[in-house]
Amino acid sequence: QLQLVESGGGLVQPGGSLRLSCAASGFTLNDYTIGWFRQAPGKEREGVSCISGEDGRTYYADSVKGRFTISRDSAKNTVYLQIDSLKPEDTAVYYCAAERYRFTLSPYEYDYWGQGTQVTVSS
């Protein structure tokens, strides 16, 4: 059974950092594109970054370039999202998802989703 579990969210002050984890079971991350998405209350789900399973290339939404870093640890079958210089507008539930064939940040292309982890940026 394919499963994704996010962790690492929490309450952080503006300017702080967090590292989110996306642990996979039931499949090998290197066979999939893994994307990170976020959804704030009343807003649509937004793609923030993805990493290719084929060659490790990465992509970032303009809104997070320079502050977010996606990476993977194949031995742990885990993908990470390092978030630095956090802003209040980064407050959202963050999800990871897996897509078998496409390298994309469109949430509509992803087939498997985790349950999400809450990130709250507030002083």
N, C-alpha and C positions, 0 to 999 in steps of 0.2 A: 504494500500500500504506500503510495507516494505521499509524503508529508513534509511540510515546511513549518518550522517553529521559529518565530522571532523572539528576541530578548534584548535587553539592554536599554530600554526606554526609561524615562523618569522625569523628574522635575529639575530643571537646570536654570541657572541665572543667565541673563544675556551675556554673550561673550564666552560662555563655557563650551565644553565639548562633551560628546557622547560617542560611544561606539556601539552600533547595533549589530546583532548577529542574526544570521538566518541559517539554521541547521537543517539539513536535508536528510531524510531517511526514505528508504525504498527505491532510490534511484541515485545515479551518480551526477553530481552537479556539473561535471565537465561535459556532459552530453546535452546540456540545456543552456539557453540564455537565462540568466537570473536578473530580474529587475527589482528595483526598490521604488515604491510608490508611497504617496502620502495623501491623506484626506482629512481636511479640516472641517469642522462643523458647518453645514450649509454649503459646502463647496464640492466640486467634482473631484474624483480621484485623479491625482497628478503624478506622472512619471518623473522621477528625479535622477535615476541613474540605472545603467544596466551593464552587465559584463558577459561577454561571449564565452560559451563553453568551448567553442572550437579553438579559438586562438587567444582568448584572454583580453581582447580589445574592449575598451570601455567607452561609455558615452554618458554625458551629463546634460541635464537641462540647463539652460542659460541662467536660471534663477539660483542655481546652486554651484555653478562652476567656481573653482578656487576655494570652496569651503567644504565640499563633500568629496570623499574619496572612497571608491568601491574597490574591494579586493576579495580574493578567495584563498582558502587553505584547502587544497585538494585532499590532503591527508585526513583532515577533520570533516570533509564534506560540508564546509561552512563558507558562506559569503558574509563579508562584513561591510558596514557602511560607517565610515568615520565622519562625524559631523563636527566641524569646528566653527568658531565665531558664531555661535547660535544666536538667532534673532527671535523676537516674539512671533513673527510671522512664520517661523518654522514649526510652530505648535500644530500638531496633527497626530493622527494615528498613522504609523508607518507600517507598511506591508511589504513582504517580499513575495515574489511570484516566479514561476518557471514556465518557459516557453521552449518547445522542442525544436522548432525549425527556423524561427525568424529572430533576427537581431533588431529589436524594436523597443520603443518605450510606450507604445500604445497599450493601455491596460486591456483593451478588447481582444488583443492577440494572445493573452496569457491564459493558460488552462488550469494552473494549479496555484493556490494561494494559501498563505499562512493566515493566522488569526489576528495578527497585528500587535504592535506594541505602542503605547502612548508616549509621546514626547511633548512635554510642556515647558515652554521657555518663559519664565516670569521672575521678576525681582520681588 
